[in-house]
Amino acid sequence: MLRKMRLQPMRRAPLHVLVLATLLAPLSVTLPIPAHAQSDSQLPAVVFVHGMNDTASAFDAMKKKFAAAGWPEGDLFAWDFEGWRDSNTINATRFVDAVNEKFGRTRKIAIVAHSLGSIPTRLAIQNSGRPYSPEQVTHEFGNRVASWTSLGGPNLGPGQKWYVELGLGVACGKGLLKDLVTASTCELNDSGFMEPLNTNPTPMPTDYEEVISADDGVIDNGVSGLPAAPNNRSVHIDGVKHGDLPRNDKVIDHVVNRVREYKDGPHIVADSVFPPSNITATTVTHGQITTVTSFQGSVDPKASKVRVVVRDTPRTVVRDEFVQQSGGYWELEINGSIRGGDFSVTVTETVNGVAHEATQQVRA
């Protein structure tokens, strides 16, 4: 037999109990999360950039290794620049805009670039992705890049062996072979683009490294490595084909360890001195005659005096002048008064009353 149950009337809870329960109840409002929310990680966010005829998936394995090494997934961003055929200057601007949208304008980042991706990313470091114009140059973006790692990049010019051997440079600007000859690849063969990019190729405060494989098979090793500097070096990891550089386990392990080691930028002691380096020449050719328009290079930003001596033979001095440096960069204008050739350039910087000298052979 079923028993009838009498329902007891509910007692009203005291007012103070209701108020407390309301305060402790979970909020049902969903707060928006900024697209560039800052991570609590002390590690830099890592931005990956692929090369021509490739996609962001080239870095899938590397992203997993970074995540396993402690990086939050939200701090790993593979930029898929579908417009890689466009000018590298345009892509540098797109790259900076994409990184700023993802991480904001102040987050410290590390860049890992494969092949052609090395060019717009380094351009972005130098000029924040803006055109080469004195009134527009800003290092706002470059100052937040802890490290830049290039995997088989054509950093000094058109390094594709087939590009050089087949003479594809003659097709530039003619709309031919659109998967090989593009605005971005033709710029590699354009001294008007490459010389400014490599006048001061590895500016502070970023640490640079070029990973090179003797078995690359696509990019000639001679155009991958940038001039040695206190904040730049080339590392050989042989036995890896060009397309496998971002996918190879040995390369991946090296890159993860490197990005962690230089998470705060170059290893600099407060009173350390950077000797003169990265000495190059800018030339112009008219018909059969090549002349030098300037010599330039890097010195310690603290240098109070910079003396440049240019010799065209071991004993013949063709120029001996003191020049001004700005931000660790100096330039000696020649204005076409010297023919092209092989030169020995000696730069002496004075830092805190002490002279530091370096001599470099330069072909112009």
Disulfide bonds with the S-S distance in Angstrom:
Cys172-Cys186 2.04
